């Protein structure tokens, strides 16, 4: 399992996947890694997420890319330091809470 600190970088994406540099994409791209766990810096909530199927060459090795709207809905800010670890096992899910970002 890998664990590393990353700076959140907003990218003009139209998806909800995390983007990693080629170095981190290669480390994560193996059959044992099911997803990544992002720990929110303030709330300490665990966010289990997936990454894009290709690396982002626009990112350095210390940054993780994400769509700005999606990131803000998760309570993340650009330039914020987050902890991301690879996960080989997922916890059981008992409940899912959905809250609309706006009334639209």
N, C-alpha and C positions, 0 to 999 in steps of 0.2 A: 504494500500500500504506500502510495506517495502522499505526502502532505507538504504544502507550500503556501507561502503568502503571495497574493497577487493584488495588483492595483486594478480597480474596475475602470474600464475604458469603454465609453459609449461608441458604438459603430452604427453606420447607417444600414442596418439589417432589417429584413422583413420576416424574421423568424424568432423563435424563443430558445434557440440553442446557444450554448456558450461557445465562444471562439477562442482557440488556443494557438500559440506560435507553433511552428513546425516541431521544435524540440519537445514541447509538452504533448502535442498531438501524437507523436511517435510513442511516447511513454504510455499514454492512455489507450492507444489503439491496440488492445490485445483482448482475447476472449475472456480473460478473468475479470476485467474491469467492466462492471455493469453500468455504472454511472459515477458521477462525482457528487460529493457532499460539500456544499458551500456553507460556511458558518457566517451568519450575519454578524458584523462587528459590534453592534449595539445590543440587539435583542438576544444574541447567541442562539437564535433559531437555526435549525438545520434545514437547508434547502437541498433536496435531491434533484439533480439536473442531468441533462444529457448534453453532449457537445456536437458541434457541426461535423458532418462526415468528411471534411477537408480542413487543412490548417489555414490559418490566416497569416499571410506573409507581411501584413501591415502591422502586426503586433510584435513587441519585443518579448523576451522570455519572462519578464516580470509582470506582464499585463494579461488580463482576461477580457475578451470583448463580449459585449452584450447589447441588445437593442435597448435604446434609452427608455422608451415607453414601458417595456417589460420590466426593466431594472427598477424604474421608479415605482411601479406597481408592487414590486417586492420590497420596497423601502431602501434600495441601494442608490448611492450617489456616485457620480463620476469622481475618480481619484481616491475613493475609499479603499482601505486595505481589508481584504477578505482572506479567510483561510479556506483552501480547497484541498480535499483529499480524494483519492480514488477509492471506490468501494467495490469489494468482491461479493458482499452480501447485503441484502436490503432488509430493513426492518419491516415487520408486518404493518399493514395499514388498517386502521380501525374506523377512521372517520375522515371525510374530506369536507372542508368548508370553502365555499365559493362566495366571493363578495365582488360585485361589479365595481370597476374603477370609477365609473360615472353612471348617471341615470339614463344615458343613451342606450 
